[in-house]
Structures are given as C-alpha cells and as structure tokens.
Amino acid sequence: MNERQFTQSTINLVDRKYLTISGVDNVKDVSPNLINLCTMGQNMSISGENMQVIKLDVENGNLKIEGKIDDIKYNAKKEKFLKRLFK
C-alpha cells in the first residue's frame, strides 16, 4: 500500500479537548495516551489522556481526536549511527 503525502497540513486545537488535523498521510498507532501519525512526511506524536479517534478520513487526510491533549510534537528523524560516526 502506498502512503499518500499531502502538501499542506493544519492543526486546530480547541480547549485542549478537541483536535483536528488535516494533511495526515497515515496513522501509525492509537492508544488512549499516545497517537503516532505521519503528516507531510514528518512523524508526529500526540500525547494526553482518554484520547480517541472520532473521525479518520484517509482519502482526504483528515483526523479528529477527542480527549485531554497534553502535547503535540513533531519527531525529528534521527541520523543513523554509522552516518554520524563517519561524518
């Protein structure tokens, strides 16, 4: 299955309870405390409590989450060990 990559992404957070994200390429993992996804080719982690996916539209890349949102973080890609070693 090919991953779709969008060219624009938006994040809308209302009262730290309702989160809407557009430009979602794929959702990697969902639990009540952590959601990992990819947006515009970059990994993103959302942490909180009692989170649940309310709507996922994979065709248009839209994701709606409800729960207590504590943190939204883009995860930097780490360089491989050998690449760092031989710089």
C-alpha positions in Angstrom: 0.0 0.0 0.0 1.4 3.4 -1.0 1.3 6.2 1.5 -0.3 9.4 0.4 1.7 12.6 1.1 -0.1 15.9 1.3 1.5 19.3 0.6 -0.3 21.2 3.4 -1.2 20.5 7.0 -3.3 22.3 9.6 -3.7 21.7 13.3 -6.8 23.1 15.2 -6.9 22.6 18.9 -10.0 23.7 20.9 -9.8 23.9 24.7 -7.2 21.1 24.8 -10.0 18.7 24.2 -10.8 18.6 20.5 -8.0 18.3 17.9 -8.5 18.3 14.2 -5.5 17.7 11.9 -5.5 17.9 8.1 -2.8 16.6 5.8 -2.5 13.3 7.6 -0.6 10.8 5.4 -1.2 7.8 7.8 -1.9 6.9 11.4 0.7 4.5 12.8 -0.5 3.8 16.4 -3.5 4.8 18.5 -3.9 4.3 22.3 -5.8 6.4 24.9 -2.5 8.1 25.9 -0.5 8.3 22.7 -1.3 8.7 19.0 1.5 8.5 16.4 0.9 9.6 12.9 2.7 11.0 9.8 1.8 14.4 8.3 3.5 15.8 5.2 6.2 13.1 5.5 7.0 14.0 9.1 6.3 11.9 12.2 4.0 13.5 14.8 3.2 12.3 18.3 0.1 13.4 20.3 0.1 12.6 24.0 -2.7 13.0 26.5 -5.4 11.1 28.4 -8.6 9.3 27.3 -7.9 10.2 23.7 -9.9 8.6 21.0 -10.2 9.0 17.2 -13.6 10.4 16.4 -13.1 10.5 12.6 -10.4 9.4 10.2 -10.8 10.3 6.6 -7.9 8.6 4.8 -8.9 9.8 1.4 -8.7 13.5 2.3 -6.2 13.1 5.2 -8.4 14.4 8.0 -8.2 13.3 11.6 -10.4 14.3 14.6 -9.4 13.4 18.1 -11.3 13.9 21.4 -9.8 13.7 24.9 -7.3 15.6 27.1 -4.5 16.8 24.8 -1.2 17.4 26.7 1.4 17.5 23.9 1.7 17.7 20.2 5.2 17.1 18.9 7.0 16.6 15.6 9.6 13.9 15.9 12.9 14.7 14.2 14.3 11.9 12.2 17.4 10.6 13.9 20.6 10.0 11.9 21.8 6.5 11.6 24.7 5.6 13.9 27.1 4.8 11.1 26.3 8.1 9.3 27.1 10.1 12.4 30.3 8.0 13.0 31.8 8.7 9.6 30.9 12.4 9.3 
